Amino acid sequence: MVKKENEQAFEVVPVPADVLPCPFCGSVAKIVVLGQAEDSGNVYGGVCTSCFSVGKPCITPMEAAFYWNTRVKK
């Protein structure tokens, strides 16, 4: 994967739910692996593909999609 200068690389995780657009800029959002937790494995969250806004860190991709989709829109 080729990255642009300020672009971050995240592992996109498929979820069986719709992920709403970014509430800040309206761009497409994906559920991704944000990192690793020592005791629980992967940490997931919603991330905007344009402004890179990040949602609440969660322990499952479905939980991350739920929290991303329930954020307050501006």
C-alpha positions as CSV (number, residue, x, y, z in Angstrom):
1,M,0.0,0.0,0.0
2,V,1.3,3.4,-0.9
3,K,0.7,6.2,1.6
4,K,0.6,9.9,1.0
5,E,2.6,12.2,3.3
6,N,0.0,12.7,6.1
7,E,-2.0,9.5,5.5
8,Q,-2.1,6.9,8.2
9,A,-2.4,3.2,7.4
10,F,-5.1,1.2,9.2
11,E,-6.2,-2.4,8.8
12,V,-9.9,-2.1,7.7
13,V,-12.2,-4.6,9.3
14,P,-15.4,-5.8,7.6
15,V,-18.5,-5.6,9.8
16,P,-22.0,-6.8,9.0
17,A,-23.5,-3.4,9.6
18,D,-23.7,-0.1,7.8
19,V,-21.1,2.5,8.9
20,L,-22.5,6.0,8.7
21,P,-20.5,8.8,7.1
22,C,-18.2,11.0,9.2
23,P,-20.3,13.4,11.4
24,F,-17.7,16.1,11.0
25,C,-16.9,16.2,7.2
26,G,-19.4,13.7,5.7
27,S,-16.8,11.4,4.1
28,V,-16.8,7.6,4.1
29,A,-15.8,6.0,7.4
30,K,-14.4,2.5,8.1
31,I,-14.0,0.3,11.1
32,V,-10.3,-0.4,11.6
33,V,-7.8,-1.9,14.0
34,L,-6.6,1.0,16.1
35,G,-4.0,-1.0,18.0
36,Q,-3.4,-3.8,20.4
37,A,-4.4,-4.0,24.1
38,E,-2.2,-6.1,26.3
39,D,-5.0,-8.2,27.8
40,S,-7.7,-8.3,25.1
41,G,-6.1,-8.3,21.7
42,N,-7.1,-5.9,19.0
43,V,-8.8,-2.5,19.7
44,Y,-11.2,-1.3,17.0
45,G,-12.7,2.0,16.2
46,G,-14.4,4.0,13.4
47,V,-12.1,6.2,11.4
48,C,-13.0,8.8,8.7
49,T,-11.1,8.2,5.5
50,S,-10.8,11.9,4.8
51,C,-10.3,13.9,8.0
52,F,-9.2,10.8,10.1
53,S,-11.6,11.6,12.9
54,V,-11.5,8.5,15.3
55,G,-14.4,7.1,17.3
56,K,-14.4,5.4,20.7
57,P,-11.9,2.5,21.0
58,C,-13.8,-0.8,21.4
59,I,-13.0,-4.5,21.9
60,T,-15.1,-5.7,18.9
61,P,-15.7,-4.4,15.4
62,M,-19.5,-4.4,15.9
63,E,-19.2,-2.4,19.1
64,A,-17.0,0.1,17.2
65,A,-19.6,0.4,14.4
66,F,-22.4,0.9,17.0
67,Y,-20.5,3.7,18.8
68,W,-19.5,5.3,15.5
69,N,-23.1,5.3,14.2
70,T,-24.4,6.9,17.4
71,R,-22.1,9.9,17.6
72,V,-23.7,13.3,17.6
73,K,-23.6,15.0,14.2
74,K,-22.5,18.6,14.1
